[in-house]
Amino acid sequence: MNAYKHINRSFQQDYATRSTLLKQRIAAWRAQSPVERVEKPTNVARARELGYKAKQGVVIARVRVDRGLSKRRKIEAGRKPSKEGRFYAFRKPLQARAEERAANRFANCEVLNSYFVGEDGNYKFFEVILLDRTHPAIVNDSAYARVISHRGRATRGLTSVGKKFRGIVNKGFGTSRNRPSVAQGMSRRDN
């Protein structure tokens, strides 16, 4: 068994048993700003699986996202049945929202991927891998050059979690209406 499998297994075990190290880590993260740049990934094995390389121009950001449903404004005057509900589920998953926040905070970077690192009662924490668009080490790397050519990957749903919630992960028979996204396919079905 290689080192990365041990790292991944220990990280999962810490999370399953709610170890004191993980609790201290989350308490420290809670006190920091919502989008915080970090020196190195918390879970190196997972970051490497998603394309992280320890080289210049690759940035790791830890993002804190509120858990739960979104709350709508309460209607004060008159009965408006169409706006009766107050709590709604987000269409996008929290991980996609974390990627968008990181992309907004680091405007010169492009989102490569992201992964879950922890949660408590109020927040979920994700680490987002970003690539500096103008850095020579990134521009000259063939794998990264293809990624930075797509501007606004996170906001357009081109990352792996973005493709998943758009419903275009599946290919082949029965998925002809999934592209450009499931929502677009639904509107075309009505016609």
N, C-alpha and C positions, 0 to 999 in steps of 0.2 A: 504494500500500500504506500503510495507516494505521500509527500508532505502535505499537498493541498487537500487530499482526502481527510487527513488527520485534522487539519485546520477547519474544514467544513463540518466534520463530525463534532468537534469540540464546540464550535459556535452553535450548532443546533442543540447540543446537550445543555449548554448554558442557558439557551432560551427556553428549553422544555422544563428545566428545573428552576427557572427564575433565580439564577445564581446571584449572590451579593455583588459580584463584579458588574454584572449586567444592570442591576438596580442602581448602583452608584453611577455607572456610565449614563444611564437615562436621566438621572437626577441632574447631572452636570449638563447634559444636552438641553434639558428643559430651561435652564438658566441662561443659555446662550441665545443669540438672535435666531430668527426663523430660518435664514439661509446663511450657513457658516462654512467657510472654506477650511478644509482639513488637509494636513500634510500627506497622509497616506490612508488607504482604505482600512476600515475596521475589519472587514472580512475579505482578506486578500484573495482567497481562493475563488470566491464568488465574483469578485471584480475581474480577476483574470479570465474567468469563463465568459464574461460579457465583453471582453476586448481591451481591458486595461493593460497598459504597459507603463513601467516606471521610467518615463522619459520626459524631457522638457516639453512643455506645451500641453500636457495632460493634467487636468485639474479635477480634484474631487471636492464636491460640495455636499454637506449634510443639510437636508431640508426637513423642517418640521411642518406637518400638516394637521389641522384640526380634524378629529374623527367625528363621525356622525352625519346626520342629514343637514341640508341647508335650510335655514329658517327664512320664511317670507314675511314681508311687512304685514302687520295686522290691518285689515280694512276697518276704518273707523265709522264711516257714514254709509248707511244704506246696506241692503242685502245684495251681494254680488255672488251668485252661486258659482260662476265660473272661476272665481278667485277665493273659494272657500277654504281650501287647504292651506296649512301654514308650514308644514314640513315636507320637503321633497328630497328624493334621492338624486344625487348628482349623476349625470349621464356618464361623465368621465370618472374613472377610478382615481383614488387618492394619489396613486403613484404617478399617473399622468399629470395631475395638478402639481405635484412636486417637481417634475421635470420642467414644466412651464415656468414655475417660479425661479428655478435655477437658471433657466435660459434668459429670463428677464433680468436677473441680478448680474449675470456675467454676459453682457451684450456682445462681446467679441468672441464668444465661444459657441460651439455647436454641441448639442447633447448627443452622446454616443449611446448610453444606456443607463439604467438605474437598478437598484436592488434594495430590498427591505433590510433594515438593521435593528429595529426595535419599536416598541410601543408601550404606552401606559394608558391610563383611563381616559385621558383627554387628547393625546397626540399620537401620530404615527411618524416614524423617522425613516427617511430613505437617503441613501447616498447616490448621488448622480455623477456619472463620469462625463466630463466635458472636454472638448478639444478646442484649443486656441486656433482660430482660422488663419492667422497671419504668421504663426511660428514656423520657421524653416524646417524644424524636425518633424512637424505634422504634415506640412505641404509635401515634403519629400518621401514620406511613408505612403506606400501605394494603398494600403488598406484604409488608412485614415484620410487620405486625399479624396477618396470616393465619398466618404461620410461628410466631409466639410463642404463638398460641392452642393449638397442639399441644404439650402438656407431655411431656417425655421422648422427643423425636423420635429421638435417637441410640439409646437403649436399646430402643425399640420398633421399630427398623428402618424409620423413615419418611423418612430422608434418601435421597439418590439411590443411594449405595452400599448402604444397607440394603435398599432395594427391589430392587436388583440381586441380592443374595445370597439374598433371599427368593423370587426368581423371579417377581416381579410387574411387571417392566418391560414385558413383551410384553402386547399386548391383541388381542382379536379371536378368530377361529376357532382352536380347539384349545387355548385357555388357560382353559377353564372351571373346571378343577380347581387352578389356580394360586393362587386366593385363598381364605383370607387369606394363605397361603404355600404353597410347594411341599411342605414337610414335612406340613402339615395335609392337603393333597390326597392324599399317600401314605397317610396313616392312614385316610382316607375310602375309598380304593380297596380296602382290605382287607375292608371290610364288605360 
